[in-house]
Every structure is written in structure tokens, then in C-alpha cells.
Amino acid sequence: MKHLSIIFLLILSGIACAGVEFRQFANPEQQEAYETLTSELRCLVCQNQTIADSNAELAADLRRQVYEMLQQGKSKQDIAQFMTDRYGDFVLYNPPFKLKTGLLWMGPVVFLLIGLIAVFLFARRKKTASVLHSNTGNENAEKLAKIRNLLEKGDQS
């Protein structure tokens, strides 16, 4: 039984190592550039992960492409420009502020302002409605008192 469990664990350890990518770089600057680029580029399949974090095939292809371009001596800016030319500004986690990406940058602020204005107007309307309701309640009470008074006087005559 002991030998069977050891064999089972060895098989599982082989599977666990299969998903690790290893890239050899000529210098630490290329390694740093690779890590920076893979953490700044968005996986187009997962859309909420970097290509460094994603297990999608496209992300693996993009990581390979970044590695090859770094080996060819291209700079981080060249690689980022190539990726945006090919896939658009969406591939960047922090897209530049342009007319096309203005909605991405300003959208959350606009929606927050609309929400705050809606809450303010709702609270204001609720407050004025309660004030009007309390005023009409007093007016109704006065009218009811006058009606009772008239009815009582009408019965006495």
C-alpha cells in the first residue's frame, strides 16, 4: 500500500510541474521587462486577468510572442505598441486617455455622479412629500374640526 501511494504522488507531481513555463533571459533587464509586460497586458480571452496569470492558449501565445520580441532586442514600448496596434487599446490594463478610451476612464465617474444626484433628488422629494403630507394632515384636521363644529351647531338650531 505504501508503494502504491508513493507512485500515485509521483504521478501527481509530474502533472503539477507540467503547467510551469520557464524562460531563459540573457540579462536581468530582459527578465524584468518580460515580467512587467506580461503583468500589464490583458488576456483577451479571460478579460480580467493579465497574460501572466491566465492559462488560456492565447495568453500563452502572447507570452511566447513577448519573449521572442524581447530576444530580438525590441523595447517594452515597441512591444506594447505592437500589441495595441494588433489588438487595440483594450489589451492594456491601463489604456491611455484618448477620445476612444474616454468612456473607459470617465464612465465610472459619470455613473457615480448620476447615482449621487438620483439619491439626492430622491431624498429631497421624500422630504418635501413628508412635509406636504404633515401640512395637509394639519389642514385636514382643521377642516374636520370645522365640519364637526358646523354639524353640532346645525343640530342645536
N, CA, C and O of each residue as an XYZ file, in Angstrom:
628
protein
N       0.827     -1.198      0.000
C       0.000      0.000      0.000
C       0.868      1.257      0.000
O       0.536      2.251     -0.645
N       1.990      1.202      0.734
C       2.887      2.348      0.808
C       3.499      2.648     -0.563
O       3.627      3.809     -0.950
N       3.870      1.611     -1.281
C       4.460      1.800     -2.614
C       3.444      2.380     -3.598
O       3.795      3.182     -4.463
N       2.199      1.973     -3.460
C       1.145      2.477     -4.342
C       0.903      3.966     -4.111
O       0.715      4.707     -5.076
N       0.902      4.414     -2.879
C       0.688      5.832     -2.586
C       1.877      6.664     -3.062
O       1.692      7.797     -3.507
N       3.077      6.128     -2.978
C       4.256      6.862     -3.468
C       4.190      7.014     -4.980
O       4.487      8.087     -5.505
N       3.809      5.967     -5.682
C       3.672      6.034     -7.137
C       2.590      7.045     -7.523
O       2.770      7.818     -8.465
N       1.479      7.041     -6.806
C       0.388      7.979     -7.074
C       0.855      9.421     -6.882
O       0.558     10.280     -7.712
N       1.582      9.697     -5.798
C       2.093     11.047     -5.550
C       3.117     11.464     -6.611
O       3.147     12.629     -7.008
N       3.936     10.550     -7.063
C       4.898     10.874     -8.129
C       4.198     11.234     -9.427
O       4.625     12.143    -10.140
N       3.132     10.527     -9.731
C       2.354     10.843    -10.941
C       1.738     12.225    -10.829
O       1.768     13.001    -11.783
N       1.178     12.538     -9.661
C       0.573     13.859     -9.463
C       1.608     14.971     -9.497
O       1.325     16.062     -9.991
N       2.797     14.713     -8.984
C       3.827     15.749     -9.007
C       4.271     16.049    -10.438
O       4.630     17.186    -10.744
N       4.253     15.068    -11.299
C       4.594     15.298    -12.708
C       3.572     16.173    -13.401
O       3.919     17.003    -14.240
N       2.300     15.984    -13.046
C       1.241     16.811    -13.621
C       1.342     18.241    -13.126
O       1.104     19.183    -13.882
N       1.694     18.408    -11.861
C       1.786     19.744    -11.283
C       2.900     20.559    -11.929
O       2.767     21.775    -12.070
N       3.969     19.926    -12.313
C       5.087     20.638    -12.932
C       4.846     20.936    -14.398
O       5.550     21.763    -14.978
N       3.889     20.296    -15.002
C       3.665     20.446    -16.437
C       3.203     21.837    -16.807
O       3.452     22.267    -17.934
N       2.537     22.572    -15.912
C       1.978     23.876    -16.256
C       2.929     25.032    -16.053
O       2.540     26.173    -16.299
N       4.149     24.800    -15.620
C       5.092     25.872    -15.330
C       5.884     26.203    -16.586
O       6.456     25.317    -17.222
N       5.912     27.484    -16.940
C       6.709     27.931    -18.076
C       8.030     28.480    -17.556
O       8.061     29.211    -16.566
N       9.080     28.136    -18.206
C      10.399     28.652    -17.835
C      10.995     29.340    -19.038
O      11.077     28.764    -20.123
N      11.408     30.564    -18.840
C      12.030     31.339    -19.920
C      13.438     31.726    -19.480
O      13.641     32.199    -18.361
N      14.390     31.524    -20.356
C      15.780     31.885    -20.078
C      16.073     33.231    -20.739
O      15.850     33.403    -21.937
N      16.575     34.183    -19.948
C      16.869     35.520    -20.467
C      18.365     35.776    -20.405
O      19.078     35.213    -19.573
N      18.824     36.633    -21.302
C      20.254     36.941    -21.381
C      20.699     37.817    -20.210
O      21.831     37.697    -19.742
N      19.812     38.697    -19.736
C      20.176     39.581    -18.628
C      18.948     39.869    -17.756
O      17.821     39.614    -18.178
N      19.156     40.394    -16.555
C      18.030     40.665    -15.641
C      17.083     41.751    -16.154
O      15.908     41.767    -15.789
N      17.583     42.656    -16.993
C      16.716     43.705    -17.531
C      15.637     43.112    -18.433
O      14.483     43.540    -18.399
N      16.022     42.123    -19.237
C      15.031     41.460    -20.088
C      14.014     40.697    -19.228
O      12.821     40.692    -19.532
N      14.483     40.064    -18.172
C      13.584     39.343    -17.267
C      12.577     40.312    -16.654
O      11.384     40.018    -16.591
N      13.059     41.462    -16.207
C      12.181     42.474    -15.606
C      11.202     43.024    -16.646
O      10.024     43.215    -16.344
N      11.678     43.278    -17.862
C      10.806     43.776    -18.923
C       9.727     42.753    -19.253
O       8.569     43.111    -19.469
N      10.108     41.482    -19.293
C       9.143     40.412    -19.565
C       8.057     40.371    -18.480
O       6.865     40.316    -18.779
N       8.489     40.399    -17.235
C       7.525     40.349    -16.127
C       6.622     41.581    -16.121
O       5.424     41.469    -15.861
N       7.181     42.736    -16.401
C       6.388     43.969    -16.451
C       5.354     43.903    -17.577
O       4.176     44.196    -17.373
N       5.813     43.514    -18.761
C       4.897     43.449    -19.904
C       3.790     42.421    -19.698
O       2.628     42.695    -20.001
N       4.133     41.250    -19.190
C       3.093     40.229    -19.011
C       2.114     40.600    -17.908
O       0.991     40.096    -17.883
N       2.525     41.476    -16.996
C       1.585     41.914    -15.956
C       0.784     43.143    -16.386
O      -0.199     43.497    -15.736
N       1.197     43.795    -17.475
C       0.474     44.973    -17.968
C      -0.453     44.655    -19.135
O      -1.325     45.459    -19.466
N      -0.278     43.504    -19.757
C      -1.117     43.145    -20.897
C      -2.279     42.271    -20.443
O      -2.101     41.336    -19.663
N      -3.461     42.585    -20.938
C      -4.687     41.873    -20.572
C      -4.886     40.654    -21.462
O      -4.648     40.703    -22.669
N      -5.325     39.563    -20.848
C      -5.693     38.380    -21.625
C      -7.000     38.685    -22.347
O      -7.984     39.068    -21.715
N      -7.014     38.520    -23.643
C      -8.196     38.857    -24.430
C      -9.290     37.817    -24.300
O     -10.439     38.089    -24.648
N      -8.962     36.638    -23.809
C      -9.962     35.594    -23.598
C     -10.598     35.759    -22.222
O     -11.822     35.782    -22.090
N      -9.751     35.874    -21.201
C     -10.252     35.970    -19.820
C     -10.769     37.371    -19.516
O     -11.745     37.511    -18.780
N     -10.153     38.392    -20.052
C     -10.517     39.796    -19.974
C     -10.371     40.409    -18.594
O     -10.426     41.633    -18.475
N     -10.189     39.623    -17.553
C      -9.982     40.221    -16.249
C      -8.717     39.666    -15.613
O      -8.550     39.719    -14.394
N      -7.835     39.139    -16.435
C      -6.562     38.624    -15.971
C      -5.463     39.122    -16.891
O      -5.685     39.418    -18.065
N      -4.288     39.202    -16.327
C      -3.137     39.530    -17.164
C      -2.732     38.272    -17.922
O      -3.175     37.168    -17.605
N      -1.885     38.458    -18.924
C      -1.430     37.266    -19.650
C      -0.488     36.442    -18.780
O      -0.284     35.258    -19.046
N       0.085     37.048    -17.751
C       0.935     36.297    -16.828
C       0.092     35.364    -15.959
O       0.546     34.276    -15.604
N      -1.125     35.777    -15.615
C      -1.982     34.994    -14.723
C      -2.877     34.006    -15.458
O      -3.359     33.047    -14.856
N      -3.103     34.221    -16.732
C      -4.070     33.426    -17.477
C      -3.483     32.105    -17.959
O      -2.298     32.007    -18.279
N      -4.347     31.091    -18.003
C      -3.953     29.787    -18.536
C      -4.490     29.553    -19.947
O      -4.345     28.457    -20.489
N      -5.101     30.560    -20.537
C      -5.666     30.417    -21.876
C      -4.549     30.252    -22.908
O      -3.428     30.722    -22.715
N      -4.876     29.585    -23.987
C      -3.883     29.349    -25.038
C      -3.413     30.657    -25.671
O      -2.238     30.808    -26.005
N      -4.342     31.601    -25.832
C      -3.967     32.891    -26.405
C      -2.982     33.611    -25.495
O      -2.036     34.235    -25.975
N      -3.194     33.529    -24.196
C      -2.263     34.168    -23.261
C      -0.886     33.520    -23.351
O       0.129     34.215    -23.295
N      -0.841     32.206    -23.488
C       0.448     31.514    -23.652
C       1.123     31.960    -24.944
O       2.338     32.154    -24.972
N       0.349     32.124    -26.013
C       0.912     32.604    -27.283
C       1.447     34.032    -27.141
O       2.505     34.364    -27.675
N       0.697     34.876    -26.412
C       1.144     36.256    -26.219
C       2.406     36.302    -25.363
O       3.308     37.092    -25.640
N       2.482     35.467    -24.328
C       3.700     35.404    -23.515
C       4.892     34.953    -24.372
O       5.986     35.505    -24.252
N       4.683     33.964    -25.225
C       5.741     33.489    -26.115
C       6.176     34.598    -27.070
O       7.364     34.778    -27.336
N       5.184     35.340    -27.581
C       5.492     36.412    -28.527
C       6.276     37.536    -27.842
O       7.216     38.086    -28.414
N       5.876     37.870    -26.608
C       6.613     38.893    -25.858
C       8.046     38.431    -25.627
O       8.985     39.211    -25.781
N       8.211     37.176    -25.262
C       9.555     36.620    -25.038
C      10.394     36.699    -26.316
O      11.545     37.136    -26.277
N       9.831     36.285    -27.430
C      10.575     36.308    -28.690
C      10.954     37.729    -29.096
O      12.056     37.968    -29.590
N      10.031     38.672    -28.882
C      10.328     40.056    -29.252
C      11.417     40.628    -28.352
O      12.252     41.408    -28.812
N      11.419     40.250    -27.076
C      12.488     40.698    -26.189
C      13.824     40.091    -26.611
O      14.857     40.756    -26.535
N      13.813     38.849    -27.048
C      15.044     38.192    -27.514
C      15.576     38.855    -28.790
O      16.778     38.840    -29.053
N      14.661     39.437    -29.579
C      15.066     40.139    -30.799
C      15.607     41.526    -30.486
O      16.107     42.213    -31.377
N      15.511     41.948    -29.215
C      16.070     43.241    -28.818
C      15.079     44.388    -28.851
O      15.482     45.547    -28.763
N      13.803     44.099    -28.974
C      12.815     45.169    -29.004
C      12.570     45.693    -27.587
O      12.698     44.959    -26.607
N      12.217     46.972    -27.503
C      11.986     47.601    -26.201
C      10.551     47.326    -25.720
O       9.704     46.841    -26.471
N      10.312     47.652    -24.451
C       8.965     47.473    -23.893
C       7.951     48.318    -24.643
O       6.829     47.876    -24.889
N       8.345     49.539    -25.010
C       7.432     50.419    -25.735
C       7.105     49.859    -27.111
O       5.962     49.945    -27.560
N       8.096     49.289    -27.781
C       7.864     48.692    -29.098
C       6.886     47.519    -28.996
O       5.985     47.374    -29.823
N       7.075     46.695    -27.981
C       6.210     45.526    -27.808
C       4.793     45.960    -27.450
O       3.822     45.422    -27.981
N       4.675     46.939    -26.543
C       3.343     47.436    -26.169
C       2.655     48.071    -27.371
O       1.450     47.901    -27.560
N       3.423     48.807    -28.192
C       2.848     49.419    -29.391
C       2.401     48.357    -30.383
O       1.342     48.496    -30.994
N       3.182     47.303    -30.555
C       2.805     46.201    -31.442
C       1.500     45.553    -30.969
O       0.610     45.275    -31.773
N       1.398     45.319    -29.672
C       0.196     44.675    -29.128
C      -1.030     45.575    -29.280
O      -2.108     45.085    -29.615
N      -0.890     46.868    -29.043
C      -2.042     47.765    -29.203
C      -2.404     47.949    -30.662
O      -3.581     48.098    -30.992
N      -1.406     47.943    -31.550
C      -1.714     48.023    -32.978
C      -2.483     46.791    -33.437
O      -3.381     46.877    -34.275
N      -2.122     45.659    -32.880
C      -2.747     44.406    -33.305
C      -4.089     44.155    -32.629
O      -5.033     43.714    -33.284
N      -4.189     44.432    -31.319
C      -5.391     44.081    -30.554
C      -6.182     45.283    -30.045
O      -7.275     45.107    -29.507
N      -5.673     46.471    -30.197
C      -6.377     47.663    -29.726
C      -5.964     48.023    -28.307
O      -5.213     47.295    -27.658
N      -6.471     49.163    -27.836
C      -6.108     49.649    -26.507
C      -6.637     48.755    -25.390
O      -6.172     48.842    -24.254
N      -7.596     47.906    -25.703
C      -8.182     47.033    -24.688
C      -7.159     46.047    -24.132
O      -7.324     45.553    -23.017
N      -6.107     45.753    -24.892
C      -5.106     44.785    -24.445
C      -4.286     45.340    -23.269
O      -3.658     44.570    -22.542
N      -4.285     46.650    -23.080
C      -3.556     47.265    -21.975
C      -4.461     47.379    -20.753
O      -5.626     47.761    -20.870
N      -3.928     47.051    -19.591
C      -4.705     47.209    -18.368
C      -4.916     48.672    -18.033
O      -5.948     49.024    -17.461
N      -3.978     49.526    -18.368
C      -4.123     50.967    -18.172
C      -4.065     51.644    -19.534
O      -3.013     52.140    -19.938
N      -5.190     51.667    -20.247
C      -5.164     52.268    -21.585
C      -4.908     53.768    -21.497
O      -5.299     54.406    -20.520
N      -4.253     54.338    -22.509
C      -4.001     55.777    -22.495
C      -5.307     56.548    -22.652
O      -6.270     56.061    -23.244
N      -5.316     57.761    -22.108
C      -6.515     58.587    -22.209
C      -6.575     59.202    -23.603
O      -5.783     60.077    -23.953
N      -7.533     58.722    -24.384
C      -7.779     59.226    -25.739
C      -9.270     59.461    -25.862
O     -10.033     59.176    -24.939
N      -9.676     59.975    -26.992
C     -11.100     60.161    -27.238
C     -11.818     58.811    -27.249
O     -12.932     58.686    -26.740
N     -11.167     57.802    -27.836
C     -11.786     56.475    -27.910
C     -11.899     55.815    -26.534
O     -12.859     55.089    -26.277
N     -10.935     56.058    -25.652
C     -10.948     55.421    -24.339
C     -11.509     56.341    -23.258
O     -11.478     55.997    -22.077
N     -12.012     57.484    -23.645
C     -12.572     58.415    -22.666
C     -13.719     57.817    -21.872
O     -13.865     58.089    -20.681
N     -14.530     57.004    -22.530
C     -15.640     56.365    -21.826
C     -15.131     55.396    -20.768
O     -15.727     55.280    -19.697
N     -14.037     54.700    -21.057
C     -13.455     53.789    -20.068
C     -12.974     54.536    -18.830
O     -13.122     54.057    -17.706
N     -12.398     55.715    -19.050
C     -11.866     56.477    -17.937
C     -12.944     57.293    -17.227
O     -12.947     57.371    -15.999
N     -13.851     57.896    -17.980
C     -14.830     58.803    -17.387
C     -16.137     58.109    -17.019
O     -16.905     58.629    -16.210
N     -16.397     56.949    -17.601
C     -17.653     56.244    -17.348
C     -17.951     56.007    -15.880
O     -19.048     56.342    -15.434
N     -17.026     55.444    -15.102
C     -17.329     55.222    -13.686
C     -17.627     56.507    -12.925
O     -18.498     56.523    -12.055
N     -16.912     57.587    -13.244
C     -17.152     58.861    -12.560
C     -18.533     59.401    -12.928
O     -19.259     59.899    -12.067
N     -18.889     59.303    -14.195
C     -20.194     59.786    -14.653
C     -21.317     58.990    -13.998
O     -22.298     59.567    -13.531
N     -21.176     57.670    -13.963
C     -22.212     56.848    -13.331
C     -22.307     57.120    -11.833
O     -23.403     57.091    -11.272
N     -21.180     57.382    -11.176
C     -21.197     57.725     -9.755
C     -21.934     59.042     -9.534
O     -22.752     59.149     -8.620
N     -21.654     60.040    -10.361
C     -22.334     61.334    -10.233
C     -23.835     61.203    -10.491
O     -24.640     61.794     -9.772
N     -24.213     60.437    -11.506
C     -25.638     60.222    -11.785
C     -26.315     59.556    -10.591
O     -27.425     59.930    -10.213
N     -25.646     58.572    -10.003
C     -26.202     57.885     -8.839
C     -26.353     58.816     -7.647
O     -27.377     58.785     -6.966
N     -25.338     59.653     -7.382
C     -25.423     60.593     -6.262
C     -26.525     61.627     -6.479
O     -27.243     61.979     -5.543
N     -26.655     62.108     -7.699
C     -27.722     63.067     -8.000
C     -29.083     62.409     -7.827
O     -29.999     63.027     -7.284
N     -29.232     61.172     -8.277
C     -30.503     60.464     -8.131
C     -30.847     60.262     -6.661
O     -31.999     60.444     -6.269
N     -29.872     59.890     -5.846
C     -30.115     59.710     -4.407
C     -30.488     61.036     -3.772
O     -31.402     61.093     -2.949
N     -29.791     62.108     -4.142
C     -30.093     63.426     -3.590
C     -31.516     63.858     -3.954
O     -32.267     64.324     -3.097
N     -31.880     63.699     -5.230
C     -33.224     64.101     -5.657
C     -34.302     63.237     -4.999
O     -35.361     63.744     -4.628
N     -34.038     61.949     -4.854
C     -34.996     61.060     -4.203
C     -35.189     61.455     -2.740
O     -36.318     61.498     -2.252
N     -34.088     61.744     -2.041
C     -34.189     62.153     -0.632
C     -34.896     63.486     -0.507
O     -35.693     63.679      0.412
N     -34.621     64.406     -1.410
C     -35.268     65.724     -1.372
C     -36.769     65.603     -1.636
O     -37.579     66.233     -0.956
N     -37.133     64.783     -2.634
C     -38.546     64.585     -2.948
C     -39.274     63.927     -1.773
O     -40.408     64.287     -1.457
N     -38.618     62.969     -1.137
C     -39.210     62.276      0.003
C     -39.423     63.250      1.158
O     -40.445     63.193      1.841
N     -38.460     64.142      1.376
C     -38.566     65.122      2.454
C     -39.695     66.107      2.184
O     -40.481     66.409      3.082
N     -39.786     66.614      0.947
C     -40.858     67.572      0.633
C     -42.220     66.884      0.667
O     -43.217     67.505      1.038
N     -42.270     65.606      0.284
C     -43.534     64.883      0.339
C     -43.970     64.682      1.784
O     -45.161     64.781      2.081
N     -43.036     64.402      2.687
C     -43.405     64.227      4.089
C     -43.825     65.552      4.711
O     -44.734     65.581      5.542
N     -43.172     66.662      4.319
C     -43.573     67.982      4.828
C     -44.969     68.332      4.322
O     -45.806     68.810      5.087
N     -45.219     68.097      3.039
C     -46.544     68.364      2.480
C     -47.593     67.476      3.120
O     -48.711     67.922      3.378
N     -47.248     66.242      3.377
C     -48.189     65.314      3.997
C     -48.523     65.747      5.420
O     -49.673     65.652      5.848
N     -47.517     66.223      6.150
C     -47.795     66.686      7.515
C     -48.607     67.979      7.484
O     -49.470     68.172      8.340
N     -48.354     68.874      6.515
C     -49.138     70.098      6.399
C     -50.579     69.781      5.997
O     -51.515     70.366      6.541
N     -50.757     68.884      5.074
C     -52.121     68.541      4.662
C     -52.824     67.804      5.781
O     -54.046     67.882      5.904
N     -52.068     67.090      6.600
C     -52.673     66.417      7.753
C     -53.221     67.434      8.742
O     -54.297     67.226      9.301
N     -52.497     68.539      8.971
C     -52.976     69.596      9.866
C     -54.177     70.304      9.255
O     -55.146     70.611      9.951
N     -54.112     70.565      7.943
C     -55.234     71.214      7.263
C     -56.465     70.323      7.301
O     -57.579     70.804      7.510
N     -56.268     69.028      7.099
C     -57.405     68.094      7.166
C     -58.000     68.065      8.567
O     -59.218     67.998      8.729
N     -57.145     68.114      9.571
C     -57.643     68.115     10.948
C     -58.448     69.377     11.214
O     -59.491     69.325     11.866
N     -57.970     70.510     10.711
C     -58.706     71.769     10.895
C     -60.044     71.716     10.163
O     -61.062     72.154     10.698
N     -60.048     71.191      8.965
C     -61.293     71.077      8.199
C     -62.271     70.149      8.900
O     -63.463     70.447      8.975
N     -61.786     69.043      9.407
C     -62.661     68.117     10.126
C     -63.243     68.767     11.378
O     -64.410     68.562     11.710
N     -62.424     69.547     12.064
C     -62.923     70.251     13.263
C     -64.003     71.248     12.885
O     -65.001     71.373     13.594
N     -63.821     71.968     11.768
C     -64.831     72.932     11.316
C     -66.118     72.206     10.925
O     -67.216     72.665     11.242
N     -65.981     71.083     10.242
C     -67.168     70.322      9.823
C     -67.922     69.816     11.039
O     -69.149     69.901     11.080
N     -67.216     69.295     12.025
C     -67.875     68.832     13.262
C     -68.558     69.975     13.981
O     -69.667     69.851     14.501
N     -67.853     71.093     13.991
C     -68.428     72.278     14.653
C     -69.718     72.699     13.960
O     -70.710     73.009     14.621
N     -69.704     72.711     12.617
C     -70.919     73.094     11.870
C     -72.034     72.082     12.089
O     -73.201     72.453     12.217
N     -71.675     70.808     12.132
C     -72.701     69.775     12.341
C     -73.323     69.892     13.721
O     -74.533     69.742     13.890
N     -72.469     70.165     14.712
C     -73.005     70.324     16.059
C     -73.898     71.545     16.161
O     -74.942     71.494     16.813
N     -73.510     72.638     15.532
C     -74.342     73.845     15.551
C     -75.616     73.628     14.759
O     -76.675     74.148     15.108
N     -75.505     72.859     13.695
C     -76.686     72.574     12.881
C     -77.689     71.764     13.648
O     -78.890     71.942     13.449
N     -77.251     70.878     14.519
C     -78.163     70.056     15.309
C     -78.821     70.867     16.403
O     -79.939     70.533     16.796
N     -78.211     71.887     16.908
C     -78.737     72.682     18.015
C     -79.810     73.655     17.543
O     -80.638     74.062     18.358
N     -79.840     74.028     16.348
C     -80.801     75.017     15.915
C     -82.087     74.437     15.584
O     -83.008     75.157     15.198
